[in-house]
Amino acid sequence: MKQSILVFTIICSFLIMTNCSSDDNITRLETSLISTTYTLNPVTDPSVIGDARIIKNEDASITVNIKLSGTLPGQSNPASLRLNTAAEGGVTAISLTAINGTTGRSTTTFTTFDNGTYVTYEDLLSFDGYIDVRLDSSNPATLLAQGDIGQNELIGNSKTYSLNTRDVDGISGSVKFEERKNGEALARIELTNTIPGTLHPAHIHINTALQSGAIALTFNEIDGDTGISRTNISVLDDGTSFLYADVMDFDGYVNVHLSSTDLGTIIAQGDLGINALTGEFVEYDLNEVDTPGIQGKATFYKRESGDALAVLEIENTIIGDSHPAHIHANDFETTGAILFTFNPVIGETGISQTNVIQLDDATAFGYDDVILINGYINVHESATNLGTIIAQGNIGINAPN
């Protein structure tokens, strides 16, 4: 009996070892293939979204599998791989199998471009192109979804700047720069309350919005029906290289205009690059002095460059008046000489905005210097009556705790 058990154990062990050692010889049903997946974003219909998976097959051919949600049953949506970025547009390089609207799926396998040129999976990873899906063959201009691929792929880094209301009430938004694999950028402007049927020109200008400056870069116009503009960013208008990283260091601002025939009307505006506001600010009260009821505040906003934007807001100013304002040395009880001159406070709005870079004697003077200055602010009645102080307050180290 013991001998039979021993024989049975040996047989079982041999079978187990044989079974384990043969795992490597099993033919698997699915082969692990190299692939890259790109997002396809909605264009005209926000419900249509998905992705395109590009697969390297074992025979060196390429398969593109598109998967979309939100397509309509019974429709056939043409798809293609095109040259350039989606923002630029381009001709078809590879015609893909149309998407089945019922399933939202499409599969295409190929080894060449439509012109017969051989293409590899690795070629597509660095390809200057994008995939788009259109409504149907009868409406080829209507885009359902698009996605940049290869060197144009968005890698996840982005920077957004606010575009504030200017000459037309209620229009505001943002401009977002997204970094591409090749170092270029996609700029997407989104505005609310734009005017249907109108195209709004937009540009990057040199300097801060307060200083104003020449046009450095022209965006694609904003569609008033959607409030959106998409522009590929690679060079300035003069041909100088201008990549994603350059946006962060640029001394500039964005203007959005009412129309090409009315560039003087700015509907939205915002500083960018080194002129962008960091969110850090310091605020000082400006109290009434010689004229009852006139008071306000001075707010200094820090820029990325370390400079500051100074905003004076004064209540009950007089329409038609222009009120000079200055930073003086010492506290207001001691009084002192003028150190810095603000842009005058406009009586109609009670507001003054000034870029703060240096004192009147050209000494460097930024945001951090404001906090440490031994000074106070005077707002005067007028240039011809500087002796009448309408608002006043200590700032810097003299500010009350």
C-alpha positions as CSV (number, residue, x, y, z in Angstrom):
1,M,0.0,0.0,0.0
2,K,2.8,2.4,0.9
3,Q,4.6,1.6,-2.4
4,S,1.4,2.3,-4.4
5,I,1.0,5.7,-2.7
6,L,4.7,6.5,-3.5
7,V,4.2,5.6,-7.2
8,F,1.0,7.8,-7.3
9,T,2.8,10.7,-5.8
10,I,5.7,10.5,-8.3
11,I,3.2,10.3,-11.2
12,C,1.3,13.4,-10.0
13,S,4.5,15.4,-9.4
14,F,5.6,14.6,-13.0
15,L,2.3,15.6,-14.4
16,I,2.3,18.9,-12.5
17,M,5.9,19.7,-13.6
18,T,5.1,18.8,-17.2
19,N,2.0,21.0,-17.2
20,C,3.9,24.0,-15.7
21,S,6.8,23.7,-18.0
22,S,4.6,23.7,-21.1
23,D,2.9,27.2,-20.4
24,D,5.4,28.9,-22.7
25,N,4.3,26.7,-25.6
26,I,0.6,27.7,-25.3
27,T,-0.7,29.8,-28.2
28,R,-2.4,32.8,-26.7
29,L,-5.6,34.1,-28.1
30,E,-4.5,37.8,-27.9
31,T,-1.1,39.1,-28.8
32,S,0.2,42.1,-26.8
33,L,0.7,44.8,-29.5
34,I,2.3,48.2,-29.2
35,S,-0.2,51.0,-29.5
36,T,-0.8,54.7,-28.8
37,T,-4.2,56.3,-28.1
38,Y,-5.2,59.8,-29.0
39,T,-8.2,61.7,-27.8
40,L,-10.8,62.9,-30.3
41,N,-12.6,66.0,-29.0
42,P,-16.1,67.2,-30.0
43,V,-16.4,70.1,-32.5
44,T,-20.0,70.9,-33.5
45,D,-21.7,68.4,-31.3
46,P,-20.5,68.3,-27.7
47,S,-21.9,64.7,-27.2
48,V,-19.6,63.2,-29.8
49,I,-16.3,62.3,-28.1
50,G,-13.9,59.4,-28.2
51,D,-10.4,58.2,-29.1
52,A,-8.3,56.8,-31.9
53,R,-6.0,53.9,-31.1
54,I,-3.1,53.4,-33.5
55,I,-1.7,49.9,-33.3
56,K,1.6,48.4,-34.6
57,N,0.8,45.0,-36.0
58,E,3.2,42.1,-36.1
59,D,3.5,42.2,-39.9
60,A,4.5,45.9,-39.6
61,S,1.1,47.1,-40.9
62,I,-0.8,49.8,-38.9
63,T,-4.4,49.6,-37.6
64,V,-6.4,52.6,-36.5
65,N,-9.3,51.8,-34.3
66,I,-11.7,54.7,-33.7
67,K,-14.3,54.6,-31.0
68,L,-16.8,57.4,-30.5
69,S,-19.8,57.9,-28.3
70,G,-22.8,60.1,-29.3
71,T,-22.9,59.1,-33.0
72,L,-26.3,58.5,-34.6
73,P,-27.6,55.1,-35.7
74,G,-27.8,54.6,-39.4
75,Q,-25.2,57.4,-40.2
76,S,-21.8,56.8,-41.8
77,N,-19.3,59.4,-40.6
78,P,-16.3,59.9,-42.9
79,A,-12.9,59.9,-41.2
80,S,-9.4,60.7,-42.3
81,L,-5.8,61.3,-41.1
82,R,-4.8,64.8,-42.3
83,L,-1.6,66.9,-42.5
84,N,-0.9,69.8,-40.0
85,T,-2.7,70.5,-36.8
86,A,-6.5,70.5,-36.4
87,A,-6.3,74.2,-35.8
88,E,-4.5,74.8,-39.1
89,G,-6.4,72.2,-41.2
90,G,-4.8,70.2,-44.0
91,V,-5.3,67.8,-46.8
92,T,-6.0,64.1,-46.4
93,A,-3.0,61.8,-45.9
94,I,-4.8,58.6,-45.2
95,S,-8.5,57.9,-45.8
96,L,-9.9,55.9,-42.9
97,T,-12.9,53.6,-42.8
98,A,-16.1,55.6,-42.1
99,I,-17.4,55.3,-38.6
100,N,-20.5,53.2,-38.2
101,G,-23.0,55.6,-36.5
102,T,-24.8,52.7,-34.8
103,T,-21.7,51.3,-33.1
104,G,-19.5,54.4,-33.1
105,R,-16.6,52.2,-34.4
106,S,-14.2,52.1,-37.3
107,T,-11.2,50.0,-38.1
108,T,-8.6,50.6,-40.8
109,T,-5.4,48.7,-41.5
110,F,-2.8,50.1,-43.9
111,T,0.9,50.3,-44.8
112,T,0.9,53.3,-47.0
113,F,-0.4,56.9,-47.3
114,D,-3.1,57.5,-49.9
115,N,-0.3,58.6,-52.3
116,G,1.4,55.2,-52.0
117,T,4.3,56.3,-49.8
118,Y,5.2,53.6,-47.2
119,V,4.5,54.5,-43.6
120,T,5.4,52.9,-40.3
121,Y,4.0,53.0,-36.8
122,E,7.1,55.0,-35.7
123,D,6.4,57.5,-38.5
124,L,3.0,58.2,-37.1
125,L,4.4,58.9,-33.6
126,S,6.3,61.9,-35.1
127,F,3.8,62.7,-37.8
128,D,2.6,66.3,-38.3
129,G,-1.1,65.5,-38.5
130,Y,-4.5,65.1,-37.0
131,I,-7.6,62.8,-37.3
132,D,-11.0,64.3,-38.0
133,V,-14.5,62.8,-38.3
134,R,-17.2,64.5,-40.3
135,L,-20.9,64.4,-40.2
136,D,-21.5,62.6,-43.6
137,S,-20.5,62.8,-47.2
138,S,-23.3,65.3,-47.9
139,N,-22.0,67.6,-45.2
140,P,-18.2,67.3,-45.5
141,A,-17.7,70.7,-43.9
142,T,-19.4,69.8,-40.7
143,L,-16.9,68.4,-38.2
144,L,-18.0,66.0,-35.4
145,A,-14.6,65.3,-33.7
146,Q,-10.9,66.0,-34.1
147,G,-7.7,65.1,-32.4
148,D,-4.0,66.0,-33.0
149,I,-1.6,63.1,-33.3
150,G,2.1,62.4,-33.5
151,Q,4.3,65.5,-32.9
152,N,1.1,67.6,-32.5
153,E,-0.2,65.6,-29.5
154,L,-1.0,67.7,-26.4
155,I,1.2,66.5,-23.5
156,G,-0.8,67.9,-20.6
157,N,1.0,71.1,-19.8
158,S,-1.1,74.3,-20.1
159,K,-1.4,77.9,-19.0
160,T,-4.6,79.9,-18.9
161,Y,-4.9,83.7,-18.8
162,S,-8.1,85.7,-18.1
163,L,-9.6,88.0,-20.7
164,N,-11.6,90.7,-19.0
165,T,-14.5,92.8,-20.2
166,R,-13.5,96.1,-21.9
167,D,-15.7,98.2,-24.2
168,V,-18.7,95.9,-24.5
169,D,-20.4,94.8,-21.3
170,G,-20.7,91.1,-20.6
171,I,-18.0,89.8,-22.9
172,S,-15.2,88.0,-21.1
173,G,-13.4,84.7,-21.1
174,S,-9.9,83.2,-21.3
175,V,-7.1,82.1,-23.5
176,K,-5.5,78.7,-22.8
177,F,-2.1,77.6,-24.2
178,E,-1.5,73.9,-24.3
179,E,1.9,72.4,-25.0
180,R,2.4,70.0,-27.9
181,K,4.9,67.1,-28.1
182,N,7.0,69.2,-30.5
183,G,7.2,72.2,-28.2
184,E,4.6,74.3,-30.1
185,A,1.3,75.3,-28.5
186,L,-2.4,75.2,-29.2
187,A,-4.1,78.5,-28.2
188,R,-7.8,78.2,-27.5
189,I,-9.7,81.4,-26.8
190,E,-13.2,81.0,-25.2
191,L,-15.4,84.0,-24.7
192,T,-19.0,84.3,-23.4
193,N,-21.6,86.6,-24.9
194,T,-19.9,87.1,-28.3
195,I,-22.0,88.4,-31.1
196,P,-23.6,85.8,-33.5
197,G,-22.6,86.2,-37.1
198,T,-19.5,88.3,-36.2
199,L,-15.8,87.3,-36.4
200,H,-13.7,88.9,-33.7
201,P,-10.0,89.5,-34.5
202,A,-7.6,88.8,-31.7
203,H,-3.8,89.5,-31.2
204,I,-1.0,89.3,-28.8
205,H,0.6,92.7,-28.4
206,I,3.9,93.8,-26.8
207,N,4.0,95.3,-23.3
208,T,1.2,95.4,-20.7
209,A,-2.4,96.2,-21.6
210,L,-1.9,99.5,-19.7
211,Q,1.1,100.5,-21.7
212,S,-0.2,99.1,-25.1
213,G,2.1,98.1,-27.9
214,A,2.4,96.7,-31.4
215,I,0.9,93.4,-32.6
216,A,3.3,90.5,-32.1
217,L,1.0,87.5,-33.1
218,T,-2.3,87.1,-34.8
219,F,-4.8,84.5,-33.6
220,N,-7.4,82.9,-35.8
221,E,-10.6,85.0,-35.5
222,I,-13.1,84.1,-32.8
223,D,-16.4,82.8,-34.2
224,G,-19.2,84.9,-32.7
225,D,-21.6,82.0,-32.9
226,T,-19.5,79.8,-30.6
227,G,-17.1,82.3,-28.8
228,I,-14.2,80.0,-29.7
229,S,-10.9,80.4,-31.6
230,R,-8.2,77.7,-32.0
231,T,-4.7,78.7,-33.3
232,N,-1.5,76.7,-33.6
233,I,1.4,78.7,-32.0
234,S,4.9,78.2,-33.5
235,V,6.1,81.6,-34.8
236,L,5.3,85.3,-34.2
237,D,4.0,87.3,-37.2
238,D,7.5,88.4,-38.1
239,G,8.7,84.7,-38.4
240,T,10.5,84.6,-35.0
241,S,10.2,81.2,-33.3
242,F,7.5,81.4,-30.6
243,L,6.8,78.1,-28.7
244,Y,4.9,77.2,-25.6
245,A,7.8,77.9,-23.2
246,D,8.1,81.4,-24.8
247,V,4.6,82.3,-23.9
248,M,5.4,82.1,-20.2
249,D,8.3,84.6,-20.6
250,F,6.6,87.0,-23.0
251,D,6.1,90.6,-22.2
252,G,2.7,91.0,-23.7
253,Y,-1.1,91.1,-23.6
254,V,-4.1,89.9,-25.6
255,N,-6.7,92.2,-27.3
256,V,-9.9,90.9,-28.8
257,H,-11.6,93.3,-31.1
258,L,-15.2,93.8,-32.1
259,S,-14.6,93.3,-35.8
260,S,-12.0,93.8,-38.6
261,T,-13.8,97.1,-39.5
262,D,-13.9,98.3,-35.8
263,L,-10.5,97.3,-34.3
264,G,-10.7,100.3,-32.0
265,T,-13.5,98.6,-29.9
266,I,-11.8,96.2,-27.6
267,I,-14.3,93.6,-26.3
268,A,-11.9,91.6,-24.1
269,Q,-8.3,92.1,-22.9
270,G,-5.8,90.4,-20.6
271,D,-2.1,90.4,-19.7
272,L,0.0,87.3,-20.3
273,G,3.4,85.9,-19.8
274,I,5.5,87.9,-17.3
275,N,2.7,90.5,-17.2
276,A,0.1,88.1,-15.8
277,L,-1.1,88.6,-12.3
278,T,-0.1,86.0,-9.8
279,G,-3.1,86.3,-7.5
280,E,-1.1,88.0,-4.8
281,F,-2.1,91.5,-3.8
282,V,-2.0,94.1,-1.0
283,E,-4.8,96.7,-0.3
284,Y,-4.6,100.0,1.5
285,D,-7.5,102.3,2.6
286,L,-7.6,105.9,1.2
287,N,-9.6,108.0,3.6
288,E,-11.5,111.3,3.0
289,V,-9.5,114.4,3.8
290,D,-10.6,117.8,2.5
291,T,-13.7,116.8,0.6
292,P,-16.4,114.9,2.5
293,G,-17.6,111.6,1.1
294,I,-14.6,111.0,-1.2
295,Q,-12.7,107.9,-0.1
296,G,-11.6,104.6,-1.5
297,K,-8.7,102.1,-1.7
298,A,-5.4,101.4,-3.5
299,T,-4.7,97.8,-4.5
300,F,-1.4,96.5,-5.8
301,Y,-1.4,93.3,-7.7
302,K,1.8,91.3,-8.2
303,R,2.8,90.4,-11.8
304,E,4.8,87.3,-12.7
305,S,7.7,89.6,-13.5
306,G,7.7,91.0,-9.9
307,D,6.3,94.3,-11.1
308,A,2.9,95.4,-10.0
309,L,-0.4,96.7,-11.3
310,A,-1.7,99.5,-9.1
311,V,-5.5,100.2,-9.1
312,L,-6.9,103.2,-7.3
313,E,-10.7,103.1,-6.7
314,I,-12.2,106.3,-5.3
315,E,-15.9,106.8,-4.5
316,N,-17.9,109.9,-5.3
317,T,-15.4,111.5,-7.7
318,I,-16.7,114.3,-10.0
319,I,-17.5,113.6,-13.6
320,G,-15.2,115.5,-15.9
321,D,-12.5,115.8,-13.3
322,S,-9.0,114.2,-13.4
323,H,-7.4,113.6,-10.0
324,P,-3.6,113.4,-9.8
325,A,-2.3,110.8,-7.4
326,H,1.2,110.1,-5.9
327,I,3.2,108.0,-3.5
328,H,5.0,110.3,-1.1
329,A,7.9,109.6,1.3
330,N,7.2,109.1,5.0
331,D,3.8,108.8,6.6
332,F,1.1,111.4,5.9
333,E,1.5,113.0,9.4
334,T,5.2,113.7,8.6
335,T,4.6,114.4,4.9
336,G,7.3,114.1,2.2
337,A,8.4,114.5,-1.4
338,I,6.7,112.7,-4.3
339,L,8.3,109.3,-5.0
340,F,5.9,107.8,-7.6
341,T,3.3,109.3,-9.9
342,F,0.1,107.3,-10.7
343,N,-2.0,107.7,-13.8
344,P,-4.7,110.2,-12.8
345,V,-8.0,109.0,-11.3
346,I,-10.8,109.5,-13.9
347,G,-13.7,111.3,-12.4
348,E,-16.3,109.4,-14.5
349,T,-15.2,106.0,-13.1
350,G,-13.2,106.9,-10.0
351,I,-10.5,104.5,-11.2
352,S,-6.8,104.8,-12.0
353,Q,-4.6,101.9,-13.2
354,T,-0.8,102.2,-13.4
355,N,2.0,99.8,-14.1
356,V,4.5,99.9,-11.3
357,I,8.1,99.2,-12.4
358,Q,10.2,102.1,-11.1
359,L,10.0,105.3,-9.0
360,D,10.0,108.7,-10.7
361,D,13.8,108.9,-10.3
362,A,14.1,105.6,-12.2
363,T,14.9,103.5,-9.1
364,A,13.6,100.0,-9.5
365,F,10.3,99.6,-7.7
366,G,8.2,96.4,-7.8
367,Y,5.5,94.7,-5.8
368,D,7.8,93.6,-3.0
369,D,9.1,97.2,-2.7
370,V,5.6,98.5,-2.2
371,I,5.1,96.4,0.9
372,L,8.3,97.7,2.4
373,I,8.1,101.4,1.4
374,N,8.0,104.2,4.0
375,G,5.3,106.1,2.3
376,Y,1.7,107.3,1.8
377,I,-0.7,108.1,-1.0
378,N,-2.3,111.4,-1.8
379,V,-5.1,111.9,-4.3
380,H,-5.5,115.5,-5.3
381,E,-8.5,117.5,-6.4
382,S,-6.9,118.6,-9.7
383,A,-3.6,119.4,-11.4
384,T,-4.4,123.1,-10.7
385,N,-5.4,122.5,-7.1
386,L,-2.8,120.1,-5.7
387,G,-3.3,121.6,-2.2
388,T,-6.7,120.0,-1.8
389,I,-6.4,116.4,-0.9
390,I,-9.5,114.3,-1.6
391,A,-8.2,111.0,-0.3
392,Q,-5.1,109.8,1.6
393,G,-3.6,106.7,3.2
394,N,-0.4,105.3,4.6
395,I,1.1,102.3,2.7
396,G,4.0,99.9,3.1
397,I,5.5,99.8,6.6
398,N,3.3,102.7,7.6
399,A,0.0,100.9,6.9
400,P,-2.1,100.2,10.0
401,N,-2.0,96.5,11.1
